[in-house]
Every structure is written in C-alpha cells, then in structure tokens.
Amino acid sequence: MQYAAIIVGALCAISAVTVASAGEPDRRSRDSVQIDMLSADALEQLPYRCECEFYREPMSGATTIFATRQERTVGLVERNGRLVTLRRDGKPTNPICRKNARYRERWVGDSTVVDISQRATGSGAEACWYKGTMTVTVGGRRASEAVIGACGC
C-alpha cells in the first residue's frame, strides 16, 4: 500500500510539472525570428515596376517572402507577423544578368536587417532568375531561408 502511494504521488508530481510547463510560452519561439510569407495586401500596397520577388519553394505568389517596390528602392519582408518596410543599404547590384554571377544585397529598416546572397541561374525574356539565401536579423536573433526569385520588368 505504501508503494502504491509513492507511485501515485510521483505521477501527480509529474502531471503538475507537465501542466505548469504547458502553460508557459516556449522560450525558443519567443526569442526566434520567424520569416512569414507576404500577404497579397502587402504586395499590392505599392506599385510594381521592374521589381524583385523572392520565394520559398515551390515558387508561387503565395510563397513570397521578400519583394521590392518603387523601382527597387523599397523592400518588404514580414517577420514575426509584422510587415517591415526596408531601404537598400548601399548601391543596387549590377543589373546585367550573367549566369552563375553572385550578388549580395542588404536591406535595413526598423531594427531589421535582410541580407540576400544569390547566384544568377539564368535569364528569361524580361527577368533574371536567382537562387540563394535570405537571412533576417533582428537584434542578435536571426533566421535564414533558401530562396528562389527573379528581378525584371
């Protein structure tokens, strides 16, 4: 009987710890950077003129995670459920599309830094296609995603 009481007591203690920890937010998710897909509303808020868009695979309008607007002077990213407007840090990359050429761009705004490291994979009628990595940094926290995308008119 004493043995059964010890087992029941131990199970109650484990249950209490499980319930208490389930009610606490996951510290990792609170401290992490989440790269969200851009909504159609975000993409339509500024006119599209010779822009860039980068996607998670598979590529579709529903998987856009970075876009430029206003002739590549404004960048858009959504992180942790919040739309952030960015400005390019430095000069634009060379607009000539050369297959396998590597390009890097940095966009900054509202404590958010977006670094895009990409390689040209080919060109279409009016666009240059890229494959690379996008890293979003907020404070000391960062998240990276493989991206594919295009810039063109």
N, C-alpha and C positions, 0 to 999 in steps of 0.2 A: 504494500500500500504506500509506503514511504517512497519507494522507487517510482510509482505512478505519479505521485505528487510532484516529484522532482522533474519528471518528463513534461507534465502539464505546465509547470512553472516555466521551464525553459522554452516551450513552444509559445507561451504567452509573451515572454520577453522578446523572442524573435519576431513575432507578429507585431508587437508595439514598435520595434525598430523599423520594420518594413513599412508600416503605415506612416510613421514620422518622416522617413526619408522620401516616401512617395509624395508627400505634401510640399516638399522643398523643391524649388526650381533647380534644374540641372545647371550647375555652375559652368560647365563647359559651353552649353548653348548660350548662356547669358554673356559669356566673355568672348564668344566667337563672332566672326564676321560672316554673315550669310549673303551670298550673291543671289539676288532674286531676278526673275525674268521681268523685263519691262512690259508694262501694260500697253494696250493699244492707245489708251488716253495719253499716256506719257509720250508715246511716239508721235502722236498727232498734234501735240501742243505747239510745235514749231514746224515751219515749212521744211519740206525735203527738197534739197537742191545739191546734187553732186555730193552725196554723203557716204559714210561708212556705217556698216552694221556688223556686229559680231554675235555669234550664236553658240549655244550648246548644241552638240549633235543629238539627234538629227536636226539639220538646219531647216527652220521654218519660222514664220513670223511669230509663232507662239514661243519660240525659244531664244528670242533676242535678249542678250544680257548687257550689251553696250551699243550705243548709237551716237552718231554725231548729227548735229543740225546746224542751221545758219552757215552753210558752206564750210563745214568742218571747223567752226570756231567754238562751238558749244558741244560738250559731251554729256551724255545721260547714262547714269547707272542707278540701279535700285539695290540698296543694301539694307538688310535687316528691316524690310518692309517700308523703307523710306526712299523716295526719289531724290537723287542728288544731282545738281547741275554742276558741271565741271568746265574748266578752261584749260586749254593746252598749255603745258609748261615747256616753253621753247618753241623752236620753229617747226613748221609742218615737215613731214618726211617728203622725200623726193617723189613727185607724182608719176614718174616713169615706172611702168610695171616691168620689172625684169625677173624672170622665173628664177627661183631659189635665192633672190636677194633678201637680206634680212633687214628688218626695220624695227625700231623701238620708239614708242611714244609714251609720254607721261601726261596725265590729266589730273588736275587738282581742284578741290573745292570743298568747303565746309568740313574740314578735318579729314577729308577722304582723299586718298591718292590712288589712282588707277594707272598701273604700268602694263603696257601691251607690248609683248615681244612676239614678232610674227615673221613668217617667211612667205614670200610670194610663191604661190603654187601654179599660177597661170593667169591668163587674161581672157576675157570674153569680149563681146562686141563693144561694151561701154564700161567695163569694170575690171579691176584687178582682184584676184582671189587670194586669200591668205589662210594660213593655218598657224596657230601659235598658242601662247599662254597669256591670260589676263590675271593680274594679281591686284586685289583690292586691299589697301591698308588703311586702318582707322586706329590712330594711336599706335600702340605696339602690336595690335592684332592684325592678322592678315589671312586672306583666303585666296587660293588660286584655282583657276578653271582652264581646261583646254578649250580653245575657241577655234571656230572657222568663220570666215566672213568675207566681205567684199567692200571695196570703195570704188565709186564710179558715178557717172552721170546718167 
